[in-house]
Amino acid sequence: MNARRLVILLVMLALMVSLEVVISDRSSGQAAAAPPVTASPEPTAEPTPTPTPYIDLEKTKPNEAGEIPILMFHAFIEELDPEEKYSDDFLRYTQSFSYLRELLGRLYDMDYRMTSMNDFLNNSIEVEAGYKPIIFTFDDGTPSQFSLIEQDGELVVNPKCAVAVLLDFYKEHPDFGLEGTFYVNMGRSPFYEERTSGTILAGTLQERLQYLIDLGFEIGNHTYTHCDLSSITDADTIRQEVGKNQAAMYEAVEGYTFTSLSLPFGITTPELFEYLKSGSYEGTEYRNLGIVEVCWDPAIPPVNPEYDPYSIDRIRSTGFMAEACDFEWWLTQLRDPVYVSDGDPNTVTVPEDYLSLVDQSRLGDKYLRVY
Ligand SMILES: [Zn+2]
């Protein structure tokens, strides 16, 4: 009996001690959170140069003067129907979901990591040291790139679209990143189609665009009607094609400003080019920091003396019909220098031999490190 009482007493004592610890912890937490009674003015700190984080240059071999592949995708299907006759263009611009899945795995193993078009345009690439940035762009807003379906009363990503493949891969490889820019024509109902091979798509225009933005993707301008810009002969129509697309975007998603334009069919208008860069349509201003082409080269980075933000190269991703200069071809040809990140968006690191590929007046607030 006495022994039992002793145990109870000891347990109570232990409880009191632990309670005391909690109470004193709380009070010390409160004390720490409370503002200081007296605040003595701090002297203004001298501006210090941006510190450069240590990385093993020999191991990571960064070269931020190198080229970056910007891929261009259009449409995806499950597989070709052997009974059907397809046009060459369809076969060029369409690929299977399983190819995309396999490509992501290959790029990951080749040390590529996702970066965004906006980070590229701002020369602010945040890829881990020693890894190579890659950019995905999707033109035309096809539902096979991204679409929504309804499931138990909720909007979810259609499992038969490229974004579902990207999300799945990202879940298994979070360090690969999840980025991409979708160039849309607001006059052509992006990410929706009446006829969708048996799948009933859902979501209003606003819901579709907002969903994509909430997933962390970017949306860019591809003109309002996907026009052939070379056939337009007056500035007003150019302003309408670019500006009306922006106005429709503001109407769908308040405050969402396009920062880049993808040329429909890759066709430009040399005479009226200025109106592609910036202008206004019925009171809606637009300004493109970059214009991307349908071209056959990896892109040179913004610090390169030859860099032209209004002529950014892209590489067509390989469709069912492979061709010279498409991405699979490029993977066999990738030339020196390839962009390899130093892991710090504030620093531009280049090997000494590549210093001529950096125009120092284009560094802005970035710190140049040469090794
Ligand atoms: Zn297009």
Boltz pocket constraint, residues with backbone or C-beta under 6 A from the ligand:
constraints:
  - pocket:
      binder: B
      contacts: [[A, 139], [A, 140], [A, 222], [A, 226], [A, 263], [A, 264], [A, 265]]
      max_distance: 6.0
